[in-house]
Amino acid sequence: MLSFRLALNAGIVPAWCWDTDRWRCGESWIRPVVHPALRHDIDGRSGVTTIVVRDAAAQPTPPEATNHYRGAGDAERGDALLLRIEPGRITLTSGIGGTVPLYLALDGNILHGTWHLPALRHLTRRSGLLDRAVTRALTRRHRYSSDTLFTGVTMLTERATATFTAAGLNTVYPAPARHVTRARALRPGVDSAAALAHLLADGLRPWQDTGAALGLELSGGLDSATVAVAARTTASIPLRSFGLIVDGALGAEQHRRRIAIARQVGAVDDILRAHDHAPFCKNGIRASGTAHDPRGEFYREAFEALADRAARGGVEIMLTGNGGDEIMAPRIDELPPPPPQPLTEIPWLGPRAREAVATIDDNLAPSAVLPTPTLMSFAIHHPAYVRSGIWPVAPFTHPPLIRFAEQLPLELRRNKKLYRDFLTRAGLPPLVTHPRRTEHFRDLMQHGLRHNGLPLAERLLADGMLLADHGFIDPDALRRTVQHAHQSATVPSVLCDTLVLEVGLRSLQAPTAPAA
């Protein structure tokens, strides 16, 4: 929600003044994301400059009350950020939402912050790589943490507090969020589908009240279809939906589901052919060498094309089905999670990565208010929307809805029965509520790796790879894997993780001036 460059003594200068697109105070500046869904309040009357940023769903926090604000311990606050600047001390406290990440980095007595990691590339080039974070990325064992790929860059996780003083930058995690830990039986006569409709409507209302142009990220699956029905029930104008269609028979079924959903909710549907934007495609951000976050989404090229299409269509808020899987997921005591991927499936791991496997669970953030997989997906999926001028909203992360779902009996959560019941009641046909085959991007991944990824891997190996130079991968083993993949029916999908990371790290190496 903010980007900034703050000198530690900025609070000594008497006043902050608005200058074009940011507040300035001496050499320090704070640039907010200006959007109808966001509000920024600044107050310096007490001698301490306080800036509160909150989204449309957050409860108002008067500037005079910010001394008591502690990062939305009350889950009803929505997404928020508190920045306090005083002589010799700068403090940031985050809310629960995590809609976009906030990265922090020091440069002497200057604290830099941004939601767009490439803005810090002049600092990441000086920073070492963090072994456990790189290994998490290579092995697809992602964790929610203040860790980033770089030892000199920190991410402010939900409800955490970062304090910058002459002693340096110190980040403190909050207490674990409290959750309902056991499902409960429904009372006789409770209509769970009606309760879902009510909670979704409650979560959607603040965004509809902004008057901003709404769009819907529609996949054709249960989650986004549920959001579409809920949004149409409360919307006063026709919805506009956007989505990616894969090739083949699976895509044909996906297209039929989209037609049924769009017709039922009265949406104007806009689709992109996903295979035109496959991983590592020539017209994508990775092939261009443009600086980007190495942790980016596998299908970044396709989703950035979708965000650009929606922005050109005037969308300001994009509703997504993110979080729908997580709130319906069985608990560990109900169904055990799948076993972790064995490292034997990644034979090109180097000695530094293999040694770091034992540390991948170090420095984990505590239990969050929202599901942590949802927060992790926000960090990689949402910045593309914000760069396009769109604020992404996930109605399934409405805190009362999360608490409701935590208490539901397993039979309503298993296979998302609750969503199926809700959509059936809304009049959607079985091809939507009980599809023979659900949408997935596995064929798109294979297409991207086969046509773009393998040639890319060969070029990277010929040039010399950063990850090999640092001991995270074994280039000879990777070369053998690539050669074998040319003759195999399937390319190992985890090869994508290595290529995404290598290309992303390279993109941050090109010399540039610090962001203004």
C-alpha positions as CSV (number, residue, x, y, z in Angstrom):
1,M,0.0,0.0,0.0
2,L,3.0,2.2,0.5
3,S,6.5,2.8,-0.9
4,F,8.9,5.0,1.1
5,R,12.4,6.2,1.7
6,L,12.8,7.3,5.3
7,A,15.8,8.7,7.0
8,L,16.1,7.9,10.6
9,N,16.0,11.6,11.6
10,A,13.1,12.4,9.3
11,G,10.9,13.1,12.3
12,I,13.1,16.0,13.3
13,V,12.1,18.0,10.2
14,P,8.9,19.9,11.2
15,A,6.4,19.0,8.4
16,W,5.4,16.6,5.6
17,C,4.1,18.2,2.4
18,W,2.3,16.6,-0.5
19,D,4.4,16.8,-3.7
20,T,2.8,15.4,-6.9
21,D,2.4,11.7,-5.9
22,R,3.9,11.5,-2.4
23,W,4.5,13.2,0.9
24,R,8.0,14.7,1.3
25,C,10.0,15.7,4.3
26,G,13.6,16.7,3.5
27,E,15.1,13.8,1.7
28,S,12.5,11.4,3.0
29,W,9.3,10.5,1.0
30,I,6.3,8.3,1.3
31,R,4.3,7.3,-1.8
32,P,0.9,5.7,-1.2
33,V,-0.9,3.5,-3.7
34,V,-3.7,5.9,-4.8
35,H,-6.9,3.9,-5.4
36,P,-10.7,4.2,-4.6
37,A,-10.4,1.1,-2.4
38,L,-7.8,2.7,-0.1
39,R,-7.6,5.5,2.4
40,H,-4.5,7.2,3.8
41,D,-4.6,9.4,6.8
42,I,-1.6,11.4,8.0
43,D,-1.4,13.2,11.3
44,G,1.6,15.1,12.8
45,R,-0.1,17.2,15.5
46,S,1.5,15.4,18.4
47,G,5.0,15.8,17.1
48,V,5.0,12.2,15.9
49,T,4.0,11.7,12.3
50,T,1.5,8.9,12.0
51,I,0.2,7.4,8.8
52,V,-2.7,4.9,8.7
53,V,-3.5,3.1,5.5
54,R,-6.6,0.9,5.3
55,D,-8.8,-0.7,2.7
56,A,-12.5,-0.3,2.2
57,A,-13.3,-3.3,4.5
58,A,-11.3,-1.9,7.4
59,Q,-13.0,-0.2,10.3
60,P,-12.0,3.5,10.6
61,T,-9.1,4.2,12.9
62,P,-9.0,7.9,13.8
63,P,-5.5,9.3,13.8
64,E,-5.8,10.3,17.4
65,A,-6.4,6.7,18.3
66,T,-3.3,5.3,16.6
67,N,-1.2,5.3,19.7
68,H,-3.3,2.3,20.8
69,Y,-3.3,0.6,17.4
70,R,-1.5,-2.7,17.4
71,G,-1.9,-4.1,13.9
72,A,-5.5,-5.2,13.8
73,G,-5.6,-7.6,16.7
74,D,-9.3,-7.2,16.2
75,A,-9.9,-9.3,13.0
76,E,-12.7,-7.0,11.9
77,R,-10.3,-4.3,10.9
78,G,-9.5,-5.6,7.4
79,D,-6.2,-4.8,5.8
80,A,-4.3,-2.0,7.4
81,L,-0.9,-0.6,7.9
82,L,0.4,1.8,10.6
83,L,3.6,3.9,10.1
84,R,4.9,6.0,13.0
85,I,7.8,8.4,12.5
86,E,9.5,10.0,15.5
87,P,13.1,11.2,16.1
88,G,15.4,8.2,16.2
89,R,12.6,5.7,15.6
90,I,10.4,4.4,12.8
91,T,7.8,1.8,13.5
92,L,5.6,-0.2,11.1
93,T,2.7,-2.4,12.1
94,S,0.7,-4.5,9.6
95,G,-2.9,-5.6,9.7
96,I,-4.4,-9.0,9.0
97,G,-5.0,-8.7,5.2
98,G,-1.7,-9.1,3.5
99,T,-3.2,-8.0,0.2
100,V,0.2,-7.0,-1.1
101,P,3.6,-7.7,0.6
102,L,5.7,-5.0,2.2
103,Y,9.4,-5.4,1.7
104,L,11.9,-3.6,4.0
105,A,15.6,-3.0,3.5
106,L,18.2,-0.8,5.1
107,D,20.8,1.4,3.3
108,G,22.8,3.0,6.1
109,N,20.5,5.3,8.1
110,I,17.8,5.0,5.4
111,L,14.9,2.6,5.6
112,H,13.4,1.6,2.2
113,G,10.0,0.0,1.9
114,T,7.9,-1.1,-1.0
115,W,5.3,-3.7,-2.2
116,H,7.2,-4.0,-5.5
117,L,10.4,-5.9,-4.9
118,P,12.3,-4.8,-8.0
119,A,12.2,-1.2,-6.6
120,L,14.9,-2.5,-4.2
121,R,17.1,-4.1,-6.8
122,H,19.9,-1.6,-6.1
123,L,20.0,-3.1,-2.6
124,T,19.4,-6.8,-3.5
125,R,22.5,-6.8,-5.6
126,R,24.6,-6.0,-2.5
127,S,22.8,-8.6,-0.5
128,G,23.6,-12.3,-0.1
129,L,21.1,-15.1,-0.8
130,L,19.3,-16.6,2.2
131,D,20.0,-20.4,2.0
132,R,16.7,-21.6,3.6
133,A,14.6,-19.2,1.4
134,V,16.3,-20.2,-1.8
135,T,15.9,-23.9,-0.9
136,R,12.2,-23.5,-0.1
137,A,11.8,-22.0,-3.6
138,L,13.8,-24.7,-5.3
139,T,12.0,-27.6,-3.6
140,R,8.5,-26.1,-3.6
141,R,8.4,-26.2,0.2
142,H,7.2,-22.7,0.7
143,R,6.7,-21.2,4.1
144,Y,5.1,-18.0,5.5
145,S,7.9,-16.0,7.0
146,S,9.6,-12.6,7.2
147,D,12.3,-14.3,5.1
148,T,12.9,-13.3,1.5
149,L,15.5,-14.7,-0.9
150,F,17.9,-11.9,0.2
151,T,19.6,-11.6,3.6
152,G,19.2,-7.8,3.4
153,V,15.5,-7.7,2.7
154,T,12.7,-8.5,5.1
155,M,8.9,-9.0,4.4
156,L,6.5,-7.6,7.0
157,T,4.1,-10.4,7.7
158,E,0.6,-10.0,9.0
159,R,0.2,-8.3,12.4
160,A,4.0,-8.0,12.7
161,T,5.9,-4.9,13.9
162,A,9.2,-3.7,12.5
163,T,11.2,-1.0,14.4
164,F,14.1,0.9,12.9
165,T,16.5,2.6,15.3
166,A,20.2,3.4,15.4
167,A,20.6,-0.2,16.4
168,G,19.2,-1.5,13.1
169,L,15.9,-3.0,12.0
170,N,14.1,-5.4,14.3
171,T,11.0,-7.3,13.4
172,V,8.7,-8.9,16.0
173,Y,6.1,-11.5,15.2
174,P,2.7,-11.3,16.9
175,A,1.1,-13.8,19.1
176,P,-0.5,-16.7,17.2
177,A,-4.0,-15.9,16.0
178,R,-6.7,-17.8,17.8
179,H,-8.8,-20.2,15.7
180,V,-11.6,-22.7,16.1
181,T,-9.7,-26.0,16.3
182,R,-12.6,-28.5,16.1
183,A,-15.6,-28.8,13.8
184,R,-19.0,-28.6,15.4
185,A,-22.3,-30.2,14.5
186,L,-24.9,-27.9,12.9
187,R,-27.9,-27.1,15.0
188,P,-31.2,-28.5,13.6
189,G,-32.6,-26.3,10.9
190,V,-29.5,-24.3,10.2
191,D,-29.2,-23.5,6.5
192,S,-25.5,-23.6,5.8
193,A,-25.8,-22.4,2.1
194,A,-27.9,-19.4,3.2
195,A,-25.3,-18.6,5.9
196,L,-22.6,-18.7,3.2
197,A,-24.6,-16.3,1.0
198,H,-25.1,-13.9,3.9
199,L,-21.4,-13.9,4.9
200,L,-20.2,-13.4,1.3
201,A,-22.7,-10.6,0.8
202,D,-21.4,-9.0,4.0
203,G,-17.8,-9.3,2.8
204,L,-18.6,-7.9,-0.6
205,R,-20.6,-4.9,0.5
206,P,-17.7,-2.5,1.4
207,W,-16.1,-3.0,-2.0
208,Q,-19.4,-2.4,-3.9
209,D,-20.0,0.7,-1.8
210,T,-16.7,2.3,-3.1
211,G,-18.3,2.8,-6.5
212,A,-15.2,1.5,-8.1
213,A,-15.6,-0.6,-11.3
214,L,-15.7,-4.3,-10.3
215,G,-14.3,-7.2,-12.3
216,L,-14.3,-10.9,-11.5
217,E,-11.5,-13.3,-12.0
218,L,-13.5,-16.3,-13.2
219,S,-11.8,-19.7,-13.8
220,G,-14.9,-21.8,-14.3
221,G,-14.3,-23.6,-11.0
222,L,-16.4,-23.8,-7.8
223,D,-14.6,-21.0,-5.9
224,S,-14.9,-18.2,-8.5
225,A,-18.4,-19.4,-9.5
226,T,-19.4,-19.0,-5.8
227,V,-18.0,-15.5,-5.7
228,A,-19.7,-14.7,-9.0
229,V,-23.1,-15.7,-7.7
230,A,-22.7,-13.8,-4.4
231,A,-21.5,-10.7,-6.2
232,R,-24.4,-10.8,-8.7
233,T,-26.9,-11.1,-5.9
234,T,-25.7,-7.8,-4.4
235,A,-24.5,-5.9,-7.4
236,S,-26.5,-3.1,-9.0
237,I,-24.7,-3.2,-12.4
238,P,-23.7,-6.1,-14.7
239,L,-20.5,-8.0,-13.7
240,R,-17.5,-8.2,-16.0
241,S,-15.6,-11.5,-15.8
242,F,-12.0,-12.3,-17.0
243,G,-10.3,-15.6,-17.2
244,L,-7.8,-17.9,-18.9
245,I,-8.9,-20.8,-21.1
246,V,-6.5,-23.8,-21.6
247,D,-6.3,-25.8,-24.8
248,G,-7.9,-29.1,-25.6
249,A,-10.9,-31.0,-24.3
250,L,-10.3,-29.7,-20.8
251,G,-10.5,-26.1,-22.1
252,A,-13.6,-26.9,-24.0
253,E,-15.3,-28.1,-20.8
254,Q,-14.0,-25.1,-18.9
255,H,-15.4,-22.8,-21.6
256,R,-18.9,-24.4,-21.3
257,R,-18.8,-23.9,-17.6
258,R,-17.8,-20.3,-18.0
259,I,-20.7,-19.7,-20.4
260,A,-23.2,-21.3,-17.9
261,I,-21.8,-19.2,-15.1
262,A,-21.7,-15.9,-17.0
263,R,-25.3,-16.5,-18.3
264,Q,-26.6,-17.2,-14.8
265,V,-25.1,-14.1,-13.2
266,G,-25.5,-11.8,-16.2
267,A,-21.7,-11.3,-16.7
268,V,-20.0,-9.9,-19.7
269,D,-17.2,-12.5,-20.1
270,D,-13.7,-11.8,-21.4
271,I,-11.3,-14.7,-22.0
272,L,-7.6,-15.1,-22.9
273,R,-6.1,-18.2,-24.4
274,A,-3.6,-19.3,-21.7
275,H,-1.3,-21.1,-24.2
276,D,-0.6,-17.8,-25.9
277,H,1.0,-16.8,-22.5
278,A,2.6,-20.0,-21.4
279,P,5.5,-20.0,-18.9
280,F,8.7,-18.4,-20.4
281,C,6.9,-17.3,-23.6
282,K,8.7,-14.8,-25.8
283,N,6.3,-12.0,-25.1
284,G,6.4,-12.5,-21.3
285,I,8.1,-10.6,-18.5
286,R,10.6,-13.4,-17.9
287,A,11.8,-13.6,-21.5
288,S,12.1,-9.8,-21.7
289,G,14.6,-9.6,-18.9
290,T,12.5,-6.9,-17.2
291,A,13.3,-6.8,-13.4
292,H,10.7,-8.8,-11.5
293,D,10.3,-10.7,-8.2
294,P,11.9,-14.1,-8.5
295,R,9.2,-15.6,-6.3
296,G,6.6,-14.8,-9.0
297,E,3.7,-17.0,-9.9
298,F,4.4,-20.1,-12.2
299,Y,1.9,-18.7,-14.7
300,R,2.9,-15.1,-14.3
301,E,2.9,-14.4,-18.0
302,A,-0.7,-15.4,-18.4
303,F,-2.0,-13.7,-15.2
304,E,-0.2,-10.5,-16.0
305,A,-1.8,-10.5,-19.5
306,L,-5.2,-11.0,-17.8
307,A,-4.5,-8.1,-15.4
308,D,-3.5,-5.8,-18.3
309,R,-6.7,-6.8,-20.2
310,A,-8.9,-6.0,-17.2
311,A,-7.1,-2.7,-16.6
312,R,-7.6,-1.6,-20.2
313,G,-11.3,-2.4,-19.7
314,G,-11.5,0.0,-16.8
315,V,-11.6,-2.5,-13.9
316,E,-10.5,-1.0,-10.5
317,I,-11.3,-3.8,-8.1
318,M,-10.9,-7.5,-9.1
319,L,-12.8,-10.1,-7.1
320,T,-11.1,-13.5,-7.0
321,G,-11.8,-16.9,-5.6
322,N,-8.5,-17.0,-3.7
323,G,-8.8,-18.6,-0.3
324,G,-11.8,-20.8,-1.3
325,D,-9.7,-23.9,-1.2
326,E,-8.1,-23.1,2.2
327,I,-11.3,-22.5,4.2
328,M,-12.8,-25.8,3.1
329,A,-9.6,-27.8,3.6
330,P,-9.7,-30.7,6.1
331,R,-7.5,-30.3,9.2
332,I,-4.6,-32.5,9.8
333,D,-6.5,-34.5,12.4
334,E,-9.4,-35.0,9.9
335,L,-7.3,-36.0,6.8
336,P,-3.5,-36.2,6.9
337,P,-1.7,-33.9,4.4
338,P,0.0,-35.5,1.4
339,P,3.7,-36.5,2.0
340,P,6.3,-33.9,1.1
341,Q,7.9,-34.2,-2.3
342,P,11.1,-36.4,-2.0
343,L,14.3,-34.6,-2.8
344,T,15.2,-37.5,-5.1
345,E,12.8,-35.9,-7.6
346,I,15.1,-32.9,-7.7
347,P,18.5,-34.6,-8.5
348,W,20.1,-31.3,-9.5
349,L,20.1,-29.8,-6.0
350,G,23.5,-28.6,-5.1
351,P,25.3,-29.1,-1.8
352,R,24.3,-25.7,-0.4
353,A,20.6,-26.4,-0.9
354,R,20.8,-30.0,0.4
355,E,22.4,-28.7,3.6
356,A,19.8,-26.0,4.0
357,V,16.9,-28.4,3.8
358,A,17.2,-29.0,7.5
359,T,16.5,-25.3,8.1
360,I,13.5,-24.6,5.9
361,D,11.2,-24.5,9.0
362,D,13.3,-21.9,10.8
363,N,11.9,-18.4,11.4
364,L,8.3,-19.2,10.6
365,A,5.6,-16.7,11.2
366,P,3.0,-17.7,13.8
367,S,-0.6,-18.8,13.0
368,A,-2.2,-16.0,11.0
369,V,-5.8,-14.7,11.0
370,L,-6.2,-15.7,7.4
371,P,-5.0,-19.1,6.1
372,T,-1.2,-18.8,5.5
373,P,-1.3,-20.5,2.1
374,T,-3.7,-17.7,1.0
375,L,-1.3,-15.0,2.3
376,M,1.6,-16.6,0.5
377,S,-0.4,-16.7,-2.8
378,F,-1.4,-13.0,-2.3
379,A,2.3,-12.1,-2.2
380,I,3.0,-13.6,-5.6
381,H,-0.3,-13.1,-7.3
382,H,-1.4,-9.6,-6.3
383,P,1.4,-7.2,-7.2
384,A,0.6,-7.7,-10.9
385,Y,-2.9,-6.4,-10.3
386,V,-1.6,-3.4,-8.3
387,R,0.9,-2.5,-11.0
388,S,-2.1,-2.4,-13.4
389,G,-4.0,-0.1,-11.1
390,I,-6.4,-2.8,-9.8
391,W,-7.0,-3.6,-6.2
392,P,-7.5,-7.4,-5.7
393,V,-10.1,-8.6,-3.3
394,A,-10.7,-12.2,-2.1
395,P,-14.2,-12.4,-0.5
396,F,-13.3,-15.8,1.0
397,T,-10.9,-14.1,3.4
398,H,-13.7,-12.2,5.1
399,P,-12.8,-13.0,8.8
400,P,-16.4,-13.9,9.9
401,L,-16.6,-16.3,6.9
402,I,-13.3,-17.9,8.0
403,R,-14.5,-18.4,11.5
404,F,-17.8,-19.9,10.1
405,A,-15.9,-22.3,7.9
406,E,-13.6,-23.4,10.7
407,Q,-16.6,-24.7,12.6
408,L,-18.3,-26.5,9.7
409,P,-18.5,-30.3,9.9
410,L,-16.2,-32.1,7.6
411,E,-19.0,-33.5,5.4
412,L,-19.8,-29.9,4.3
413,R,-16.1,-29.0,3.6
414,R,-15.1,-32.2,2.0
415,N,-14.9,-31.8,-1.8
416,K,-16.5,-28.3,-1.2
417,K,-20.0,-29.7,-0.7
418,L,-21.1,-26.4,0.7
419,Y,-20.1,-24.5,-2.5
420,R,-21.8,-27.2,-4.6
421,D,-25.0,-26.8,-2.6
422,F,-24.9,-23.0,-2.8
423,L,-24.4,-23.1,-6.6
424,T,-27.1,-25.7,-7.1
425,R,-29.6,-23.6,-5.2
426,A,-28.6,-20.6,-7.4
427,G,-29.7,-22.6,-10.5
428,L,-26.3,-23.6,-12.0
429,P,-26.3,-26.9,-13.9
430,P,-24.4,-30.1,-12.9
431,L,-21.6,-29.3,-15.5
432,V,-20.7,-26.4,-13.1
433,T,-21.5,-28.0,-9.7
434,H,-20.2,-31.5,-10.4
435,P,-17.9,-31.3,-13.5
436,R,-16.4,-34.4,-14.9
437,R,-13.0,-32.8,-15.0
438,T,-12.0,-29.6,-13.2
439,E,-9.7,-26.9,-14.6
440,H,-6.0,-27.2,-14.1
441,F,-2.9,-25.8,-15.7
442,R,-0.8,-29.0,-15.9
443,D,-1.0,-29.1,-19.6
444,L,-0.1,-25.5,-19.8
445,M,3.0,-26.1,-17.7
446,Q,4.1,-29.0,-19.9
447,H,3.6,-26.8,-23.0
448,G,5.6,-24.0,-21.5
449,L,8.4,-26.2,-20.3
450,R,8.6,-28.2,-23.5
451,H,8.6,-25.3,-25.9
452,N,10.2,-22.5,-23.9
453,G,11.6,-24.0,-20.7
454,L,14.0,-26.6,-22.1
455,P,15.6,-24.2,-24.6
456,L,15.9,-21.6,-21.8
457,A,17.6,-24.1,-19.5
458,E,20.1,-24.9,-22.2
459,R,20.9,-21.3,-22.7
460,L,21.2,-20.6,-19.0
461,L,23.5,-23.6,-18.6
462,A,25.7,-22.5,-21.5
463,D,25.9,-18.9,-20.0
464,G,26.6,-20.2,-16.4
465,M,23.9,-20.0,-13.8
466,L,23.8,-17.9,-10.7
467,L,22.3,-20.7,-8.7
468,A,25.2,-23.0,-9.8
469,D,27.8,-20.4,-9.0
470,H,26.4,-20.1,-5.4
471,G,26.2,-23.9,-4.9
472,F,22.4,-24.2,-4.9
473,I,22.2,-26.4,-8.0
474,D,24.5,-29.0,-9.6
475,P,24.7,-27.9,-13.3
476,D,25.9,-31.3,-14.6
477,A,22.9,-33.0,-13.0
478,L,20.6,-30.3,-14.3
479,R,22.0,-30.7,-17.8
480,R,21.4,-34.4,-17.7
481,T,17.8,-33.8,-16.6
482,V,17.2,-31.4,-19.5
483,Q,18.7,-33.9,-22.0
484,H,16.5,-36.7,-20.6
485,A,13.4,-34.5,-20.7
486,H,13.8,-33.9,-24.4
487,Q,13.3,-37.7,-24.9
488,S,10.6,-38.1,-22.2
489,A,6.8,-37.7,-22.5
490,T,6.8,-35.4,-19.5
491,V,9.1,-32.7,-18.4
492,P,9.6,-32.6,-14.5
493,S,7.3,-29.7,-13.4
494,V,9.7,-28.8,-10.6
495,L,12.2,-27.8,-13.2
496,C,9.9,-24.7,-13.6
497,D,10.8,-23.6,-10.0
498,T,14.5,-23.6,-10.8
499,L,14.1,-21.7,-14.0
500,V,11.7,-19.1,-12.4
501,L,14.2,-18.5,-9.6
502,E,17.3,-18.3,-11.9
503,V,15.6,-15.9,-14.4
504,G,14.2,-13.8,-11.6
505,L,17.5,-13.4,-9.8
506,R,19.2,-12.5,-13.1
507,S,16.5,-9.8,-13.8
508,L,17.5,-8.0,-10.6
509,Q,21.2,-7.9,-11.5
510,A,21.1,-5.4,-14.3
511,P,22.5,-2.1,-13.0
512,T,19.9,0.6,-12.5
513,A,19.6,3.8,-10.5
514,P,17.6,3.5,-7.2
515,A,13.9,4.1,-7.6
516,A,12.9,7.7,-7.2
